[in-house]
Amino acid sequence: GLGRVARRIPGLERQAQAGGNWRSQDFVYQFKGLCYFTNGTERVRLVTRHIYNREEYVRFDSDVGEYRAVTPQGRPDAEYWNSQKDVLESTRAEVDTVCMHNYEVAYRGILQRRVEPTVTISPSRTEALNHHNLLVCSVTDFYPGQIKVRWFRNNQEETVGVVSTPLIRNGDWTFQILVMLEMTPQRGDVYTCHVEHPSLQSPITVEWRAQSESAQSKMLSGIGGFVLGLIFFGLGLIIRQRSQKGPQGPPPAGTISGMIQ
């Protein structure tokens, strides 16, 4: 309320006393405190803005070191606050007591947060050698948003035909980005998506190899045969275990169940 603001800003209290009883619909007062950081905490700047009915009338800038009027109406307040040694010293100290304090709290909870990205590659359509295609490198679920994604073909960086989406916010403090490469795959080509991110000790590299349709069919057939073999092997083990157990008869005499019978 006004009393709380007035205790923080003596000039406003003086205005309130001079103006009598103000109604809430008669005015809107805003106070904004802004902290600017350069290279971490190498340079810290505090700017406080005092706004009346959506018009800034006075501000404090730590680079200046005192209050300055933005409009003629702000001159009495600027002069008054600058004349109050305790108010001026307290505001100057907020570079440390507010900006630095909040930075340290944020640094522990937010700025040090790291989430490693997940990287996958997929062609836009079924692969066909010597035909134009689009490779999509999906980099998902990472934090912070600073990331570098590059494409390589046979260990040579590709810079032509690379298109990227803007950084996409997932809404859960993670990001994602898609980086596409226009290409015409040749037999034996190896395409690599190379990702650098603050959460990684070393870059993530994911490869995609150009193969003919016949090679793909053979590979898929081999995978299918291997999976089918595992299924039959498992069924054989189950049948063998059941055959070794034999029928279960009544419990032998002398057991609790036998004596009860």
Residue frames relative to the residue before (quaternion, step in Angstrom):
aa qw qx qy qz dx dy dz
G 1.0000 0.0000 0.0000 0.0000 0.00 0.00 0.00
L 0.7419 -0.4171 0.2835 0.4419 3.55 -1.32 0.02
G 0.6317 0.5497 -0.3483 0.4212 3.59 0.99 -0.80
R 0.6542 0.5099 -0.3144 0.4617 3.57 0.99 -0.87
V 0.6600 0.4912 -0.3067 0.4786 3.58 0.96 -0.87
A 0.6515 0.5346 -0.3210 0.4322 3.55 0.95 -0.87
R 0.6431 0.5088 -0.3386 0.4614 3.60 1.00 -0.72
R 0.6642 0.4875 -0.3029 0.4790 3.58 1.11 -0.68
I 0.7907 0.2024 -0.0798 0.5723 3.58 1.05 -0.78
P 0.3004 -0.8040 0.4787 0.1847 3.61 0.00 1.23
G 0.6157 0.5712 -0.3615 0.4049 3.62 0.98 -0.71
L 0.6452 0.5038 -0.3247 0.4737 3.56 1.03 -0.74
E 0.6077 0.5450 -0.3530 0.4572 3.57 1.05 -0.70
R 0.6425 0.5193 -0.3215 0.4629 3.58 1.00 -0.81
Q 0.6479 0.5080 -0.3198 0.4689 3.57 1.03 -0.79
A 0.6466 0.5319 -0.3237 0.4407 3.56 0.98 -0.87
Q 0.6591 0.5060 -0.3121 0.4607 3.57 0.98 -0.88
A 0.6782 0.4895 -0.2977 0.4602 3.59 1.00 -0.79
G 0.7268 0.4623 -0.2459 0.4445 3.56 1.04 -0.78
G 0.4683 -0.6829 0.4477 0.3375 3.58 1.21 -0.16
N 0.7617 -0.3316 0.2648 0.4897 3.57 -1.13 -0.64
W 0.1498 -0.7845 0.5988 0.0596 3.56 -0.65 1.18
R 0.3129 -0.7156 0.5883 0.2097 3.53 -1.11 0.65
S 0.6163 -0.5989 0.3640 0.3591 3.58 -1.07 0.79
Q 0.6753 0.4968 -0.3109 0.4478 3.61 1.05 -0.65
D 0.5885 0.6106 -0.3680 0.3814 3.59 1.24 -0.22
F 0.8194 0.0617 0.0021 0.5699 3.62 1.08 -0.51
V 0.1491 -0.7327 0.6511 0.1302 3.53 -1.37 0.35
Y 0.0813 -0.7929 0.6036 0.0159 3.56 -0.68 1.14
Q 0.0522 -0.7950 0.6044 0.0063 3.56 -0.95 0.92
F 0.1014 -0.7573 0.6415 0.0686 3.52 -1.20 0.71
K 0.0352 -0.7987 0.6006 -0.0094 3.57 -0.82 1.02
G 0.1131 -0.7770 0.6175 0.0474 3.53 -0.87 1.02
L 0.0617 -0.8221 0.5652 -0.0277 3.58 -0.62 1.16
C 0.1318 -0.7752 0.6151 0.0571 3.55 -0.99 0.96
Y 0.1137 -0.7896 0.6018 0.0377 3.58 -0.83 1.03
F 0.1209 -0.7996 0.5878 0.0240 3.56 -0.87 1.04
T 0.1022 -0.7756 0.6215 0.0425 3.56 -1.02 0.89
N 0.8330 -0.0365 -0.0284 0.5513 3.57 -0.76 1.12
G 0.7347 -0.3305 0.1960 0.5591 3.54 0.73 1.10
T 0.7390 -0.3393 0.2782 0.5111 3.55 -0.59 -1.17
E 0.2680 0.7820 -0.5227 0.2084 3.57 1.18 0.48
R 0.7811 0.0124 -0.0040 0.6243 3.55 1.08 -0.75
V 0.0541 -0.7992 0.5982 -0.0211 3.56 -0.76 1.12
R 0.0463 -0.8014 0.5962 -0.0149 3.54 -0.86 1.02
L 0.1773 -0.7760 0.6007 0.0738 3.57 -0.95 0.96
V 0.0054 0.7681 -0.6402 0.0141 3.55 -0.96 0.92
T 0.0685 -0.7726 0.6301 0.0359 3.57 -0.82 1.01
R 0.1438 -0.8018 0.5792 0.0291 3.55 -0.89 1.01
H 0.1590 -0.7696 0.6148 0.0666 3.57 -0.92 0.97
I 0.0620 -0.8287 0.5528 -0.0612 3.54 -0.57 1.26
Y 0.0681 -0.7825 0.6188 0.0112 3.54 -0.89 0.98
N 0.8322 -0.0750 -0.0054 0.5493 3.57 -0.67 1.17
R 0.7087 -0.5123 0.2206 0.4320 3.52 0.91 1.18
E 0.6386 0.4694 -0.3455 0.5025 3.59 1.22 0.40
E 0.3586 -0.7298 0.5401 0.2169 3.58 -0.67 1.10
Y 0.1006 -0.8335 0.5423 0.0341 3.56 -0.78 1.01
V 0.7943 0.0252 -0.0372 0.6058 3.61 1.18 -0.33
R 0.0182 -0.8039 0.5945 0.0021 3.56 -1.15 0.64
F 0.2551 -0.7105 0.6274 0.1910 3.50 -1.36 0.37
D 0.0581 -0.7741 0.6304 0.0089 3.57 -0.94 0.95
S 0.4242 -0.7313 0.4667 0.2597 3.58 -0.60 1.11
D 0.5831 0.5626 -0.3828 0.4438 3.62 1.17 -0.41
V 0.6809 0.4394 -0.2728 0.5184 3.58 1.19 -0.53
G 0.3440 -0.7876 0.4475 0.2474 3.57 1.06 -0.81
E 0.7776 0.1960 -0.1461 0.5792 3.58 1.24 0.12
Y 0.6098 -0.5410 0.4287 0.3894 3.56 -1.33 0.20
R 0.0805 -0.7808 0.6185 0.0352 3.54 -1.10 0.78
A 0.4431 -0.6775 0.5197 0.2730 3.58 -1.00 0.85
V 0.2813 -0.7416 0.5872 0.1615 3.56 -1.03 0.86
T 0.7620 0.1344 -0.0862 0.6275 3.59 1.18 -0.63
P 0.6669 -0.4876 0.3559 0.4369 3.61 -1.18 0.28
Q 0.6227 0.5498 -0.3472 0.4352 3.59 1.07 -0.67
G 0.6831 0.5041 -0.2951 0.4383 3.60 1.13 -0.47
R 0.4782 0.7058 -0.4266 0.3020 3.57 1.23 -0.24
P 0.6548 0.5014 -0.3529 0.4420 3.69 0.82 -0.76
D 0.6611 0.4966 -0.3191 0.4631 3.61 0.94 -0.83
A 0.6438 0.5236 -0.3303 0.4498 3.61 0.90 -0.89
E 0.6750 0.4841 -0.2998 0.4691 3.59 0.89 -0.87
Y 0.6578 0.5189 -0.3134 0.4470 3.57 0.97 -0.86
W 0.6967 0.4669 -0.2883 0.4621 3.62 0.80 -0.96
N 0.6426 0.5154 -0.3290 0.4617 3.59 1.03 -0.71
S 0.6550 0.5097 -0.3129 0.4619 3.58 1.16 -0.54
Q 0.6468 0.4909 -0.3124 0.4930 3.59 1.27 -0.36
K 0.3437 -0.7910 0.4677 0.1935 3.57 -0.14 1.29
D 0.6701 0.5021 -0.3168 0.4455 3.60 0.91 -0.85
V 0.6384 0.5147 -0.3284 0.4686 3.62 1.03 -0.76
L 0.6799 0.4983 -0.2968 0.4488 3.58 0.86 -0.93
E 0.6727 0.4890 -0.2989 0.4680 3.59 0.93 -0.88
S 0.6372 0.5285 -0.3261 0.4564 3.59 1.02 -0.77
T 0.6660 0.4936 -0.3053 0.4687 3.57 0.97 -0.85
R 0.6387 0.5183 -0.3288 0.4640 3.60 0.96 -0.78
A 0.6673 0.5214 -0.2977 0.4407 3.58 1.01 -0.83
E 0.5568 0.6380 -0.3894 0.3623 3.60 1.19 -0.40
V 0.4538 0.6382 -0.4671 0.4106 3.59 1.25 -0.09
D 0.7436 0.3579 -0.1988 0.5287 3.58 1.02 -0.84
T 0.7313 0.4647 -0.2637 0.4238 3.58 0.75 -1.03
V 0.7535 0.3187 -0.1919 0.5421 3.60 1.16 -0.55
C 0.7439 0.4242 -0.2534 0.4499 3.60 0.50 -1.17
M 0.7150 0.4405 -0.2678 0.4722 3.60 0.68 -1.04
H 0.6290 0.5374 -0.3344 0.4514 3.57 1.00 -0.81
N 0.6940 0.4690 -0.2833 0.4670 3.59 0.83 -0.96
Y 0.6115 0.5488 -0.3522 0.4481 3.58 1.07 -0.69
E 0.6685 0.5009 -0.3068 0.4562 3.58 0.89 -0.90
V 0.6404 0.5065 -0.3257 0.4767 3.58 1.00 -0.79
A 0.6809 0.4800 -0.2881 0.4722 3.58 0.91 -0.93
Y 0.6252 0.5557 -0.3450 0.4258 3.59 1.01 -0.78
R 0.6730 0.4844 -0.3044 0.4688 3.57 0.95 -0.83
G 0.7857 0.3816 -0.1935 0.4467 3.57 0.83 -0.93
I 0.8016 0.2755 -0.1142 0.5182 3.58 1.08 -0.70
L 0.7365 0.4546 -0.2657 0.4246 3.56 0.61 -1.14
Q 0.6947 0.4430 -0.2833 0.4908 3.62 1.12 -0.51
R 0.4741 0.6793 -0.4465 0.3384 3.61 1.22 -0.10
R 0.0061 -0.7979 0.6010 -0.0458 3.56 -0.92 0.99
V 0.0175 0.7686 -0.6390 0.0250 3.57 -0.92 0.95
E 0.3848 -0.7522 0.4914 0.2114 3.57 -0.66 1.13
P 0.4579 -0.6986 0.4757 0.2759 3.60 -0.98 0.79
T 0.3185 -0.6729 0.6253 0.2338 3.52 -1.37 0.38
V 0.1201 -0.8204 0.5590 0.0056 3.57 -0.76 1.08
T 0.0690 0.7785 -0.6198 0.0712 3.57 -0.88 1.01
I 0.2212 -0.7504 0.6086 0.1328 3.55 -1.26 0.55
S 0.0896 0.7806 -0.6155 0.0620 3.55 -1.03 0.80
P 0.4155 -0.6813 0.5331 0.2811 3.61 -1.06 0.71
S 0.5604 -0.6241 0.4245 0.3409 3.56 -1.11 0.61
R 0.7891 0.0349 -0.0407 0.6120 3.59 1.19 -0.45
T 0.7266 -0.4236 0.2980 0.4514 3.57 -1.31 0.24
E 0.5163 -0.6912 0.4205 0.2808 3.50 -0.83 1.08
A 0.0689 0.7462 -0.6611 0.0378 3.54 -1.13 0.78
L 0.4295 -0.7155 0.4851 0.2613 3.57 -0.66 1.10
N 0.8381 0.1973 -0.1777 0.4765 3.52 -1.23 0.75
H 0.6256 0.4812 -0.3597 0.4977 3.60 1.21 0.46
H 0.5779 -0.6090 0.4230 0.3410 3.54 -1.08 0.80
N 0.0552 0.7951 -0.5979 0.0855 3.56 -0.92 0.94
L 0.3027 -0.7286 0.5861 0.1845 3.54 -1.35 0.12
L 0.1775 -0.7677 0.6087 0.0933 3.54 -0.77 1.08
V 0.1743 -0.7877 0.5869 0.0685 3.56 -0.94 0.96
C 0.1401 -0.7590 0.6319 0.0704 3.56 -0.78 1.08
S 0.1400 -0.7981 0.5848 0.0367 3.56 -0.51 1.25
V 0.0408 -0.7783 0.6264 -0.0172 3.55 -0.69 1.14
T 0.0328 0.8538 -0.5082 0.1080 3.56 -0.30 1.28
D 0.8629 0.2274 -0.1382 0.4297 3.49 -1.48 0.33
F 0.4617 0.6638 -0.4677 0.3569 3.59 0.77 1.02
Y 0.0090 -0.7629 0.6464 0.0082 3.53 -1.32 0.46
P 0.5280 -0.1929 -0.8246 0.0627 1.63 -1.92 1.65
G 0.7299 -0.4878 0.2905 0.3808 3.55 -1.34 0.02
Q 0.5324 0.6222 -0.4289 0.3815 3.63 1.19 -0.26
I 0.1968 0.7791 -0.5669 0.1815 3.59 -0.61 1.12
K 0.1584 -0.7692 0.6137 0.0809 3.56 -1.19 0.65
V 0.0362 -0.8014 0.5958 -0.0382 3.56 -0.66 1.17
R 0.0089 0.8033 -0.5937 0.0461 3.58 -0.80 1.06
W 0.3185 -0.7265 0.5811 0.1818 3.53 -1.26 0.58
F 0.0778 -0.7747 0.6266 0.0354 3.54 -1.13 0.82
R 0.1164 -0.7502 0.6455 0.0842 3.55 -1.17 0.67
N 0.8280 -0.1108 0.0135 0.5495 3.53 -0.55 1.24
N 0.7080 -0.4977 0.2228 0.4488 3.54 0.97 1.12
Q 0.6136 0.4903 -0.3686 0.4972 3.60 1.23 0.32
E 0.4489 -0.7138 0.4624 0.2742 3.58 -0.74 1.04
E 0.2727 -0.7417 0.5972 0.1374 3.53 -1.07 0.92
T 0.0677 -0.8105 0.5816 0.0128 3.59 -0.77 1.04
V 0.6566 0.4679 -0.3013 0.5092 3.59 1.24 -0.37
G 0.8107 0.2519 -0.1929 0.4921 3.56 -0.95 0.87
V 0.5173 0.6174 -0.4242 0.4139 3.59 1.25 0.38
V 0.0052 -0.7936 0.6061 -0.0523 3.57 -0.75 1.10
S 0.1025 -0.8112 0.5752 0.0236 3.58 -0.90 0.92
T 0.4310 -0.6423 0.5599 0.2970 3.53 -1.20 0.58
P 0.5769 -0.5208 0.4577 0.4318 3.61 -1.21 0.16
L 0.6194 -0.5125 0.4251 0.4159 3.56 -1.26 0.28
I 0.1999 -0.8041 0.5551 0.0731 3.56 -0.71 1.13
R 0.2930 -0.7455 0.5744 0.1687 3.59 -0.86 1.00
N 0.3452 -0.7577 0.5204 0.1896 3.57 -0.82 1.00
G 0.4912 -0.6719 0.4290 0.3512 3.59 1.21 -0.35
D 0.7141 0.3852 -0.2546 0.5261 3.61 1.26 0.07
W 0.6196 -0.5566 0.3145 0.4554 3.56 1.18 0.69
T 0.6397 0.4291 -0.3824 0.5102 3.58 1.05 0.73
F 0.2988 -0.7485 0.5724 0.1514 3.53 -1.31 0.41
Q 0.0819 -0.7566 0.6380 0.1178 3.50 -1.41 0.07
I 0.0450 -0.7794 0.6247 0.0134 3.53 -1.27 0.46
L 0.2090 -0.7506 0.6146 0.1229 3.57 -1.17 0.68
V 0.0546 -0.7848 0.6173 0.0051 3.57 -0.86 1.01
M 0.1476 -0.8270 0.5417 0.0300 3.56 -0.50 1.26
L 0.1557 -0.7654 0.6192 0.0806 3.53 -1.23 0.68
E 0.2808 -0.7281 0.6027 0.1667 3.56 -0.80 1.07
M 0.1233 0.8117 -0.5512 0.1484 3.57 -0.71 1.07
T 0.2268 -0.7101 0.6437 0.1731 3.53 -1.40 0.29
P 0.2490 -0.8311 0.4750 0.1471 3.60 0.00 1.26
Q 0.1741 -0.7439 0.6385 0.0929 3.52 -1.14 0.83
R 0.6441 -0.5307 0.3750 0.4036 3.56 -1.17 0.57
G 0.8100 0.2514 -0.2115 0.4857 3.56 -0.88 1.03
D 0.4772 0.6692 -0.4493 0.3501 3.62 1.22 -0.12
V 0.1267 -0.7635 0.6291 0.0718 3.55 -1.10 0.79
Y 0.1256 -0.7882 0.6017 0.0321 3.55 -0.67 1.18
T 0.1073 -0.8104 0.5759 0.0077 3.56 -0.91 0.98
C 0.2168 -0.7256 0.6389 0.1357 3.54 -1.01 0.91
H 0.1364 -0.8114 0.5683 -0.0018 3.54 -0.60 1.24
V 0.0394 -0.8316 0.5524 -0.0414 3.60 -0.51 1.20
E 0.0782 -0.7710 0.6316 0.0234 3.55 -0.93 1.01
H 0.0912 0.7944 -0.5881 0.1210 3.57 -0.89 1.00
P 0.6107 -0.5945 0.3743 0.3655 3.63 -1.04 0.69
S 0.6422 0.5389 -0.3336 0.4313 3.62 1.13 -0.52
L 0.6811 0.5060 -0.2705 0.4548 3.59 1.24 -0.38
Q 0.4058 -0.6893 0.5427 0.2561 3.56 -1.03 0.80
S 0.7683 0.0423 -0.0356 0.6377 3.56 1.22 -0.54
P 0.6269 -0.5722 0.3623 0.3851 3.63 -1.09 0.59
I 0.3913 -0.6579 0.5842 0.2696 3.54 -1.30 0.47
T 0.0320 -0.7803 0.6245 0.0106 3.58 -0.95 0.91
V 0.0581 -0.7803 0.6227 -0.0037 3.55 -0.87 1.04
E 0.2426 -0.8069 0.5294 0.0990 3.57 -0.79 1.06
W 0.0809 -0.7433 0.6607 0.0669 3.52 -1.29 0.55
R 0.1710 -0.8178 0.5472 0.0512 3.58 -0.65 1.16
A 0.4103 -0.7016 0.5320 0.2375 3.53 -0.94 0.94
Q 0.0236 0.7939 -0.6045 0.0604 3.57 -0.82 1.05
S 0.5162 -0.6077 0.4973 0.3419 3.53 -1.22 0.51
E 0.6492 -0.5237 0.3748 0.4048 3.57 -1.23 0.38
S 0.6377 0.5268 -0.3358 0.4505 3.59 1.03 -0.73
A 0.6445 0.5095 -0.3228 0.4700 3.58 1.04 -0.78
Q 0.6313 0.5246 -0.3309 0.4655 3.55 1.04 -0.76
S 0.6544 0.5166 -0.3185 0.4510 3.59 0.96 -0.89
K 0.6454 0.5130 -0.3220 0.4654 3.56 0.99 -0.83
M 0.6597 0.5067 -0.3178 0.4551 3.58 0.94 -0.86
L 0.6649 0.4917 -0.3068 0.4711 3.58 0.96 -0.86
S 0.6275 0.5259 -0.3384 0.4639 3.59 1.04 -0.73
G 0.6462 0.5234 -0.3163 0.4566 3.56 1.00 -0.83
I 0.6513 0.5017 -0.3110 0.4768 3.57 0.98 -0.87
G 0.6586 0.5141 -0.3125 0.4519 3.58 0.96 -0.88
G 0.6543 0.5087 -0.3146 0.4627 3.58 1.00 -0.82
F 0.6406 0.5270 -0.3259 0.4535 3.56 1.01 -0.79
V 0.6598 0.4999 -0.3042 0.4714 3.59 0.94 -0.89
L 0.6493 0.5129 -0.3182 0.4627 3.60 0.98 -0.86
G 0.6338 0.5330 -0.3269 0.4553 3.57 1.01 -0.77
L 0.6368 0.5215 -0.3252 0.4655 3.58 1.02 -0.80
I 0.6354 0.5339 -0.3329 0.4477 3.59 1.00 -0.79
F 0.6890 0.4706 -0.2844 0.4722 3.61 0.86 -0.97
F 0.6188 0.5388 -0.3442 0.4564 3.59 1.05 -0.72
G 0.6600 0.5031 -0.3046 0.4673 3.59 0.97 -0.85
L 0.6460 0.5092 -0.3271 0.4651 3.59 0.96 -0.80
G 0.6353 0.5354 -0.3305 0.4479 3.59 1.01 -0.78
L 0.6479 0.5134 -0.3245 0.4597 3.58 0.96 -0.80
I 0.6484 0.5196 -0.3229 0.4531 3.59 0.95 -0.84
I 0.6676 0.4962 -0.3063 0.4629 3.62 0.90 -0.91
R 0.6508 0.5233 -0.3170 0.4496 3.59 0.97 -0.82
Q 0.6610 0.5076 -0.3146 0.4543 3.58 0.92 -0.87
R 0.6599 0.5073 -0.3134 0.4571 3.58 0.97 -0.79
S 0.6675 0.5052 -0.3106 0.4503 3.61 0.98 -0.79
Q 0.6551 0.5226 -0.3151 0.4455 3.62 1.09 -0.58
K 0.6154 0.5824 -0.3557 0.3944 3.61 1.11 -0.55
G 0.2505 -0.7954 0.5183 0.1896 3.69 0.97 -0.71
P 0.6631 -0.5061 0.3536 0.4231 3.62 -1.29 0.13
Q 0.3575 -0.7194 0.5577 0.2089 3.53 -1.14 0.62
G 0.1801 -0.8032 0.5634 0.0705 3.61 -0.58 1.21
P 0.7101 -0.4057 0.3225 0.4766 3.58 -1.30 -0.20
P 0.6044 -0.5701 0.4016 0.3852 3.61 -1.12 0.49
P 0.5592 -0.6210 0.4282 0.3439 3.64 -1.03 0.69
A 0.6168 -0.5499 0.4112 0.3849 3.52 -1.25 0.52
G 0.7103 0.4319 -0.3353 0.4433 3.52 -1.12 0.69
T 0.6018 0.5196 -0.3818 0.4713 3.59 1.21 -0.25
I 0.6786 -0.4852 0.3439 0.4311 3.55 -1.21 0.30
S 0.6590 0.5048 -0.3214 0.4556 3.57 0.92 -0.87
G 0.6503 0.5196 -0.3229 0.4504 3.61 0.98 -0.79
M 0.6725 0.4951 -0.3068 0.4566 3.61 0.91 -0.81
I 0.6244 0.5258 -0.3544 0.4562 3.56 1.06 -0.67
Q 0.6502 0.4992 -0.3324 0.4664 3.56 0.99 -0.77
